[in-house]
Amino acid sequence: MKLALTRRGDYALRAALYLAEDHARDGFAKIKDVATAMDLPLSYTPQVLLLLARSGIAEGKPGRDGGYRLAKDPDRVSVLDVVEAAEGDLRSTTCILRGGPCRWEDACAVHGAWSSASEAFRSSLALTTLADLATADRRIAEGSSSRG
């Protein structure tokens, strides 16, 4: 189980958040706009958006009027969906104490506690949607701008 995002996971979450905030607008977001708004490296942003498209979170359209947009409503895309699209399955398959594959028939003393913590972490991410993040982001931005 990974409790920190890699750079790819961080960028994917930021790109997905941009697409969620842009969702109400009709059309496709340009790669450059996503990169600029979310402070992503322009050279890496197409790869990140492609990860989201391959996982079914986003859809891409080539050409002058092309770009990327969410493939479904932001309230139907969980943070877990986005993170696992970039990072892979977050479930641990390696025994904490012994290394190697984790098997129930040969479980170590830490197995039950670690499995419970891992599932609680995944569940929390699964319950949080891109719509939730977009709402929180707007509130934060409004709070910052009102401070002057």
Residue frames relative to the residue before (quaternion, step in Angstrom):
aa qw qx qy qz dx dy dz
M 1.0000 0.0000 0.0000 0.0000 0.00 0.00 0.00
K 0.2259 -0.7702 0.5872 0.1044 3.54 -0.92 0.97
L 0.1905 -0.7964 0.5636 0.1089 3.58 -0.74 0.99
A 0.7053 0.3400 -0.2538 0.5680 3.57 1.27 -0.01
L 0.4331 -0.6923 0.5126 0.2654 3.54 -1.06 0.74
T 0.4334 -0.6195 0.5713 0.3194 3.52 -1.19 0.54
R 0.6988 -0.4262 0.3407 0.4625 3.56 -1.27 0.08
R 0.6404 0.5354 -0.3228 0.4461 3.58 0.98 -0.84
G 0.6617 0.4987 -0.3009 0.4721 3.59 0.97 -0.84
D 0.6247 0.5348 -0.3193 0.4710 3.55 1.03 -0.84
Y 0.6926 0.4755 -0.2776 0.4660 3.58 0.82 -0.99
A 0.6415 0.5241 -0.3281 0.4540 3.59 0.98 -0.79
L 0.6571 0.5004 -0.3115 0.4699 3.58 0.97 -0.82
R 0.6528 0.5014 -0.3172 0.4710 3.60 0.97 -0.79
A 0.6567 0.5032 -0.3117 0.4673 3.60 0.94 -0.87
A 0.6558 0.5028 -0.3102 0.4700 3.59 0.96 -0.86
L 0.6218 0.5284 -0.3386 0.4685 3.59 1.04 -0.72
Y 0.6287 0.5205 -0.3361 0.4699 3.59 0.96 -0.79
L 0.6732 0.4894 -0.2990 0.4668 3.58 0.88 -0.93
A 0.6272 0.5265 -0.3362 0.4652 3.60 1.07 -0.68
E 0.6783 0.4768 -0.2882 0.4791 3.57 0.94 -0.86
D 0.6911 0.4632 -0.2517 0.4945 3.57 1.16 -0.66
H 0.4281 0.7696 -0.4125 0.2331 3.59 1.31 -0.28
A 0.6572 0.5278 -0.3206 0.4322 3.60 0.96 -0.79
R 0.6149 0.5339 -0.3462 0.4658 3.56 1.19 -0.53
D 0.3955 -0.7111 0.5273 0.2446 3.57 -0.96 0.85
G 0.6623 0.4836 -0.3622 0.4430 3.56 -0.70 1.01
F 0.5367 -0.6172 0.4885 0.3039 3.49 -1.40 -0.10
A 0.4149 -0.6989 0.5290 0.2440 3.56 -1.00 0.85
K 0.4328 -0.6889 0.5256 0.2486 3.55 -0.97 0.90
I 0.6035 -0.5788 0.4148 0.3588 3.55 -1.09 0.77
K 0.6557 0.5235 -0.3125 0.4454 3.58 0.91 -0.92
D 0.6496 0.5183 -0.3182 0.4562 3.60 0.99 -0.80
V 0.6341 0.5150 -0.3233 0.4776 3.58 1.01 -0.83
A 0.6732 0.5087 -0.2933 0.4494 3.57 0.86 -0.99
T 0.6866 0.4899 -0.2848 0.4555 3.57 0.87 -0.96
A 0.7006 0.4866 -0.2763 0.4428 3.58 0.78 -1.03
M 0.7856 0.3316 -0.1614 0.4968 3.58 0.96 -0.83
D 0.4344 -0.7324 0.4291 0.3011 3.58 1.32 0.27
L 0.3493 0.7147 -0.5112 0.3255 3.54 0.87 1.09
P 0.5440 -0.5872 0.4630 0.3807 3.60 -1.11 0.51
L 0.4875 -0.6933 0.4491 0.2827 3.58 -0.71 1.07
S 0.6612 0.5219 -0.3143 0.4379 3.60 1.01 -0.74
Y 0.7277 0.4254 -0.2336 0.4846 3.61 1.13 -0.57
T 0.5200 0.6843 -0.3939 0.3260 3.59 1.19 -0.48
P 0.6364 0.5180 -0.3648 0.4400 3.67 0.88 -0.69
Q 0.6415 0.5213 -0.3285 0.4570 3.61 1.00 -0.76
V 0.6479 0.5172 -0.3115 0.4645 3.57 1.00 -0.84
L 0.6743 0.4829 -0.2942 0.4750 3.58 0.91 -0.89
L 0.6163 0.5368 -0.3393 0.4657 3.57 1.09 -0.65
L 0.5989 0.5427 -0.3520 0.4722 3.62 1.06 -0.69
L 0.6703 0.4908 -0.2953 0.4718 3.56 0.93 -0.90
A 0.6554 0.5031 -0.3132 0.4681 3.58 1.01 -0.77
R 0.6605 0.5151 -0.3137 0.4472 3.61 0.92 -0.85
S 0.6938 0.4587 -0.2743 0.4827 3.57 1.12 -0.61
G 0.5477 -0.6427 0.3818 0.3757 3.59 1.28 -0.06
I 0.4809 0.6692 -0.4347 0.3630 3.59 1.27 0.10
A 0.7869 0.1489 -0.0567 0.5962 3.56 1.02 -0.85
E 0.1975 -0.7345 0.6248 0.1764 3.49 -1.35 0.14
G 0.2495 -0.7779 0.5636 0.1228 3.51 -1.08 0.79
K 0.1304 -0.7576 0.6353 0.0736 3.49 -1.27 0.55
P 0.3292 -0.7599 0.5226 0.2026 3.60 -0.65 1.05
G 0.6705 0.5451 -0.3647 0.3469 3.53 -1.31 0.21
R 0.7796 -0.3823 0.2596 0.4227 3.48 -1.40 0.09
D 0.7516 0.3430 -0.1930 0.5293 3.59 0.97 -0.84
G 0.4853 0.7108 -0.3943 0.3221 3.55 1.31 0.13
G 0.1767 0.7473 -0.6318 0.1055 3.46 -1.41 -0.17
Y 0.5292 -0.6039 0.4798 0.3536 3.55 -1.13 -0.69
R 0.0350 0.7514 -0.6589 0.0056 3.51 -1.30 0.55
L 0.6230 -0.5161 0.4131 0.4182 3.54 -1.27 0.27
A 0.4287 -0.7041 0.5106 0.2446 3.55 -1.09 0.74
K 0.7801 0.1195 -0.0828 0.6085 3.59 1.28 -0.29
D 0.7040 -0.4530 0.3238 0.4409 3.55 -1.27 0.22
P 0.5757 -0.6207 0.4102 0.3392 3.60 -1.04 0.77
D 0.6469 0.5128 -0.3383 0.4518 3.61 1.13 -0.46
R 0.6686 0.4577 -0.3022 0.5021 3.58 1.31 0.03
V 0.6430 0.4612 -0.3211 0.5203 3.58 1.31 0.18
S 0.2351 -0.7925 0.5489 0.1243 3.57 -0.56 1.15
V 0.6199 -0.5119 0.4387 0.4015 3.52 -1.30 0.35
L 0.6005 0.5591 -0.3541 0.4487 3.59 1.07 -0.70
D 0.6144 0.5478 -0.3454 0.4506 3.61 0.98 -0.82
V 0.6958 0.4798 -0.2702 0.4611 3.56 0.85 -1.01
V 0.6762 0.4980 -0.2977 0.4540 3.57 0.83 -0.99
E 0.7015 0.4501 -0.2850 0.4733 3.59 0.87 -0.86
A 0.5611 0.5702 -0.3977 0.4493 3.63 1.16 -0.40
A 0.7385 0.3998 -0.2154 0.4983 3.57 1.04 -0.76
E 0.7925 0.3600 -0.1537 0.4678 3.56 0.89 -0.98
G 0.4681 -0.6231 0.4791 0.4039 3.56 1.17 -0.54
D 0.7483 -0.3875 0.2875 0.4553 3.55 -1.34 0.06
L 0.3520 -0.7673 0.5042 0.1820 3.59 -0.79 1.03
R 0.5103 0.6370 -0.4366 0.3784 3.59 1.21 -0.15
S 0.4198 -0.7031 0.5217 0.2393 3.53 -0.97 0.92
T 0.1292 -0.7914 0.5944 0.0616 3.55 -0.95 0.90
T 0.6302 0.5060 -0.3240 0.4918 3.55 1.33 0.12
C 0.4862 -0.6634 0.4889 0.2909 3.56 -0.92 0.94
I 0.5021 -0.6829 0.4542 0.2743 3.56 -0.84 1.05
L 0.7671 0.3789 -0.1970 0.4788 3.61 0.86 -0.93
R 0.8064 0.3339 -0.1450 0.4661 3.56 0.88 -0.92
G 0.3963 -0.6744 0.5184 0.3454 3.59 1.15 -0.36
G 0.6887 0.4706 -0.3349 0.4382 3.58 -1.21 -0.04
P 0.7311 -0.4246 0.2921 0.4472 3.57 -1.29 0.05
C 0.3697 -0.7069 0.5610 0.2212 3.53 -1.11 0.74
R 0.0057 -0.8042 0.5929 -0.0425 3.57 -0.71 1.09
W 0.5347 -0.6471 0.4417 0.3167 3.57 -0.96 0.87
E 0.6724 0.5098 -0.3208 0.4302 3.60 0.92 -0.76
D 0.7609 0.2477 -0.1521 0.5801 3.59 1.24 -0.34
A 0.1627 0.8350 -0.5082 0.1342 3.58 1.03 0.84
C 0.3921 -0.7018 0.5462 0.2354 3.54 -1.10 0.77
A 0.7180 -0.4598 0.3169 0.4155 3.58 -1.31 0.14
V 0.6862 0.4891 -0.2762 0.4622 3.60 1.13 -0.59
H 0.4574 0.7519 -0.4142 0.2321 3.57 1.20 -0.52
G 0.7006 0.4833 -0.2877 0.4392 3.62 0.70 -1.02
A 0.6803 0.4809 -0.2891 0.4716 3.57 0.87 -0.95
W 0.6747 0.4997 -0.2946 0.4563 3.58 0.92 -0.90
S 0.6452 0.5164 -0.3154 0.4664 3.58 0.98 -0.81
S 0.6500 0.5140 -0.3136 0.4637 3.59 0.98 -0.83
A 0.6604 0.4989 -0.3031 0.4723 3.58 0.94 -0.88
S 0.6447 0.5304 -0.3126 0.4531 3.56 0.98 -0.86
E 0.6860 0.4731 -0.2846 0.4739 3.58 0.91 -0.87
A 0.6185 0.5269 -0.3473 0.4682 3.62 1.06 -0.66
F 0.6324 0.5274 -0.3135 0.4730 3.58 1.02 -0.82
R 0.6779 0.4817 -0.2830 0.4778 3.58 0.85 -0.99
S 0.6443 0.5305 -0.3172 0.4503 3.57 0.98 -0.84
S 0.6381 0.5240 -0.3235 0.4622 3.58 0.97 -0.82
L 0.6712 0.4783 -0.2939 0.4840 3.59 0.93 -0.85
A 0.6466 0.5281 -0.3141 0.4521 3.59 1.05 -0.74
L 0.6863 0.4858 -0.2789 0.4640 3.60 1.09 -0.65
T 0.6566 0.4649 -0.3024 0.5112 3.59 1.26 -0.29
T 0.1877 -0.8088 0.5519 0.0777 3.57 -0.73 1.07
L 0.6493 -0.4827 0.4032 0.4276 3.53 -1.32 0.16
A 0.5950 0.5528 -0.3637 0.4562 3.60 1.10 -0.61
D 0.6263 0.5304 -0.3301 0.4664 3.60 1.02 -0.79
L 0.6720 0.4935 -0.2951 0.4666 3.58 0.92 -0.92
A 0.6437 0.5225 -0.3224 0.4569 3.59 0.97 -0.85
T 0.6407 0.5135 -0.3184 0.4738 3.59 1.00 -0.80
A 0.6630 0.4958 -0.2998 0.4740 3.58 0.90 -0.91
D 0.6440 0.5287 -0.3187 0.4518 3.58 0.98 -0.85
R 0.6433 0.5124 -0.3158 0.4732 3.60 0.99 -0.83
R 0.6542 0.5112 -0.3150 0.4598 3.59 0.93 -0.87
I 0.6430 0.5102 -0.3205 0.4727 3.57 0.97 -0.82
A 0.6628 0.5037 -0.3040 0.4633 3.59 0.91 -0.92
E 0.6572 0.5008 -0.3104 0.4701 3.59 0.96 -0.81
G 0.6456 0.5166 -0.3116 0.4681 3.57 1.03 -0.76
S 0.6574 0.4992 -0.3092 0.4723 3.58 1.01 -0.77
S 0.6985 0.4717 -0.2860 0.4558 3.56 0.90 -0.90
S 0.6559 0.5094 -0.3331 0.4466 3.60 1.08 -0.53
R 0.5984 0.5664 -0.3612 0.4366 3.60 1.24 -0.29
G 0.4956 -0.7277 0.3609 0.3075 3.48 1.35 -0.19
